[in-house]
């Protein structure tokens, strides 16, 4: 109790909490986009439930993993070494690290799944002979509820481990980590509905979101092989793409009344 009171009275603890909340929210964007895309493929009545269940499971997984920090940290210990010759840089370090921990293997599996999922969704969107739409516009089920939840759980595991390892690296106080994770996931829950509706009502954003998932999947695969891409670069690229798409949407909205007026005159 005294330790908790000391944390509440400590300015450093509050700074750590705020910093960690921001980091968890940024890391949660990937999870949120994936949940939004999957939930939009369900009948409209099931979408809110799928989002709540998916994000709720993300919170439960993060809290469970936080209670087993020692186990999570042990996931970074090498468990597999591939006996292949790898070219080295001038300083003697290999271009690709073929020593894998459980974390690396989980990231690799999650990255491959994301690349496969994003590629298959893009194919359904652009294939003119496809029989399925990416999203159901009339409430028709494009994806089963159980299948959607299973895919969300799979990615929740990957993103939760990445999130917890980030939290462990930023503070040693478990209450701060749990508070930050809970607040961040709560913000994700609040934002999930508006984000899913925005993606559903703007088809061009769908392709952009799938491109984000493809990029995130490739980053996870690279991270599994020891090639660490700074997260700031990834999110800066995503933010830039989002701004450009926002300008395109504004331009299309301004052109639409003019086109309607021209058709009226003719």
C-alpha positions in Angstrom: 0.0 0.0 0.0 2.8 2.4 0.9 4.5 1.5 -2.4 1.3 2.4 -4.4 0.9 5.7 -2.4 4.5 6.5 -3.2 3.9 6.0 -6.9 0.8 8.2 -6.8 2.8 11.0 -5.2 5.8 10.6 -7.6 6.0 13.0 -10.6 8.3 10.5 -12.3 5.6 7.8 -12.0 3.0 10.1 -13.7 5.4 11.0 -16.5 6.1 7.3 -17.0 2.3 6.6 -17.0 1.5 9.3 -19.6 4.5 8.2 -21.8 3.5 4.6 -21.6 -0.2 5.4 -22.4 0.9 7.3 -25.6 3.1 4.4 -26.6 0.4 1.8 -26.0 -2.1 3.8 -27.9 0.3 4.1 -30.9 1.1 0.4 -30.8 -2.7 -0.3 -30.5 -3.4 1.4 -33.8 -2.4 -1.8 -35.7 -4.7 -3.9 -33.6 -7.5 -1.5 -33.9 -7.3 -1.3 -37.8 -7.3 -5.1 -38.0 -10.3 -5.4 -35.7 -12.2 -2.7 -37.7 -11.6 -4.4 -41.0 -12.7 -7.8 -39.7 -15.7 -6.6 -37.9 -17.0 -4.8 -41.0 -17.2 -8.1 -42.8 -19.8 -9.3 -40.3 -23.5 -8.6 -40.4 -24.2 -5.1 -39.1 -25.9 -6.4 -35.9 -22.8 -8.4 -34.9 -20.1 -5.8 -35.6 -20.3 -4.0 -32.2 -20.1 -7.3 -30.3 -17.1 -8.4 -32.4 -15.3 -5.2 -31.7 -16.0 -5.3 -28.0 -15.0 -9.0 -27.7 -11.9 -8.5 -29.7 -10.7 -5.4 -27.8 -11.8 -6.9 -24.5 -9.7 -10.0 -25.2 -6.8 -7.7 -26.0 -7.1 -6.2 -22.5 -7.4 -9.6 -20.8 -4.4 -10.9 -22.7 -2.3 -7.9 -21.8 -3.2 -8.0 -18.1 -2.5 -11.8 -18.0 0.8 -11.3 -19.7 1.7 -8.5 -17.3 1.1 -10.8 -14.4 3.6 -13.2 -15.9 6.4 -10.7 -16.7 9.1 -13.2 -15.9 7.7 -15.6 -18.5 7.4 -12.9 -21.1 10.9 -11.7 -20.6 12.1 -15.4 -21.0 10.5 -15.4 -24.5 13.4 -13.3 -25.7 15.9 -16.1 -25.0 17.2 -18.0 -28.1 15.5 -21.3 -28.7 16.3 -22.0 -32.4 19.4 -21.4 -34.5 19.3 -22.1 -38.2 22.7 -23.4 -39.5 22.9 -21.3 -42.6 25.7 -19.1 -43.7 24.7 -15.5 -43.7 26.7 -12.7 -45.3 28.2 -10.3 -42.8 28.7 -6.6 -42.8 32.2 -5.0 -42.7 32.0 -4.9 -38.9 31.4 -8.6 -38.7 27.7 -8.4 -37.8 25.4 -10.6 -40.0 22.9 -9.0 -42.3 20.1 -11.3 -41.0 20.0 -12.8 -37.5 19.0 -16.5 -37.8 18.9 -17.0 -34.0 15.2 -17.1 -33.0 13.5 -16.7 -29.6 9.9 -17.6 -28.9 9.1 -13.9 -29.4 10.7 -13.9 -32.8 8.7 -17.0 -33.8 5.5 -15.5 -32.6 6.2 -12.3 -34.5 7.1 -14.3 -37.6 3.8 -16.2 -37.5 1.8 -13.0 -36.9 3.6 -11.2 -39.7 3.0 -14.0 -42.2 -0.6 -14.1 -41.2 -1.0 -10.4 -41.6 0.7 -10.4 -45.0 -1.6 -13.3 -46.1 -4.7 -11.7 -44.7 -4.0 -8.2 -46.2 -3.1 -9.8 -49.6 -6.2 -11.9 -49.8 -8.4 -8.9 -48.8 -6.8 -6.8 -51.5 -7.3 -9.5 -54.0 -11.0 -9.7 -53.2 -11.3 -5.9 -53.5 -9.6 -5.5 -56.9 -10.5 -8.8 -58.6 -13.4 -7.9 -61.0 -14.5 -11.5 -61.2 -14.7 -11.9 -57.4 -18.0 -13.0 -56.0 -17.4 -11.5 -52.5 -17.3 -7.9 -51.5 -14.7 -6.8 -48.9 -17.5 -5.4 -46.8 -21.2 -6.4 -46.5 -23.3 -3.5 -47.6 -26.7 -5.1 -47.0 -25.9 -6.9 -43.8 -24.9 -10.1 -45.6 -22.3 -12.1 -43.8 -18.9 -12.2 -45.6 -17.2 -13.8 -42.6 -18.4 -16.0 -39.8 -18.5 -14.5 -36.3 -16.4 -17.4 -34.8 -13.8 -17.1 -37.6 -13.5 -13.3 -37.1 -13.0 -13.7 -33.3 -10.4 -16.5 -33.9 -8.4 -14.3 -36.2 -8.7 -11.3 -33.8 -7.4 -13.5 -30.9 -4.5 -14.7 -33.1 -3.4 -11.1 -33.7 -4.2 -10.1 -30.2 -1.5 -12.5 -29.0 1.1 -11.1 -31.3 0.3 -7.4 -30.6 -0.1 -8.1 -26.8 3.4 -9.6 -26.5 4.9 -6.7 -28.4 3.0 -4.2 -26.2 4.0 -5.8 -23.0 7.7 -6.0 -23.9 7.6 -2.3 -24.7 6.0 -1.6 -21.3 8.6 -3.7 -19.5 11.3 -1.7 -21.3 9.9 1.7 -20.2 9.1 1.1 -16.5 9.7 -1.5 -13.8 6.5 -0.7 -11.8 3.7 -3.2 -12.5 0.8 -0.9 -11.4 1.9 1.7 -13.9 2.0 -0.8 -16.7 -1.4 -2.2 -15.8 -2.9 1.3 -15.6 -1.4 2.4 -18.9 -2.6 -0.8 -20.7 -6.1 -0.5 -19.3 -6.4 3.2 -20.2 -5.0 2.6 -23.7 -7.3 -0.3 -24.4 -10.2 1.7 -23.1 -9.4 4.5 -25.6 -9.2 1.8 -28.3 -12.7 0.6 -27.4 -14.1 4.1 -27.6 -12.4 4.7 -31.0 -13.2 1.4 -32.5 -16.8 2.2 -33.5 -16.2 5.5 -35.2 -13.1 4.1 -37.0 -14.9 1.0 -38.3 -17.8 3.2 -39.6 -15.3 5.6 -41.2 -13.5 2.8 -43.0 -16.8 1.2 -44.0 -18.2 4.4 -45.5 -15.0 5.3 -47.4 -14.0 2.6 -49.8 -10.7 4.3 -50.7 -9.7 4.1 -47.0 -10.2 0.4 -47.1 -7.3 -0.1 -49.5 -5.1 2.3 -47.5 -5.9 0.4 -44.3 -5.0 -2.9 -46.0 -1.8 -1.4 -47.2 -1.0 -0.5 -43.5 -1.6 -4.1 -42.5 0.7 -5.3 -45.2 3.4 -2.9 -44.1 2.9 -3.9 -40.5 3.1 -7.6 -41.4 6.3 -7.1 -43.3 7.8 -5.2 -40.3 6.9 -8.0 -38.0 8.7 -10.5 -40.3 11.7 -8.3 -40.5 11.8 -7.9 -36.7 11.6 -11.7 -36.3 14.8 -11.9 -38.4 16.6 -9.3 -36.3 16.1 -6.4 -38.8 14.6 -3.7 -36.5 12.7 -1.0 -38.3 12.1 2.0 -36.1 8.4 2.3 -35.3 8.5 6.0 -35.8 9.2 5.6 -39.5 6.3 3.2 -39.9 3.8 5.5 -38.2 5.1 8.6 -39.9 4.5 6.9 -43.3 1.0 5.9 -42.2 0.3 9.4 -41.0 1.5 10.9 -44.2 -0.6 8.5 -46.3 -3.6 9.3 -44.1 -3.1 13.1 -44.6 -2.8 12.6 -48.4 -6.0 10.5 -48.5 -7.8 13.0 -46.4 -6.9 15.7 -49.0 -8.1 13.4 -51.7 -11.4 12.8 -49.9 -11.9 16.6 -49.4 -11.2 17.2 -53.1 -13.7 14.5 -54.2 -16.3 16.0 -51.9 -15.9 19.4 -53.4 -16.0 18.1 -57.0 -19.2 16.0 -56.4 -21.6 19.0 -56.0 -20.2 20.5 -59.2 -20.7 17.2 -61.1 -24.3 17.0 -59.8 -25.0 20.6 -61.0 -23.6 19.7 -64.5 -25.9 16.7 -64.8 -28.8 18.8 -63.7 -28.1 21.4 -66.4 -27.9 18.7 -69.1 
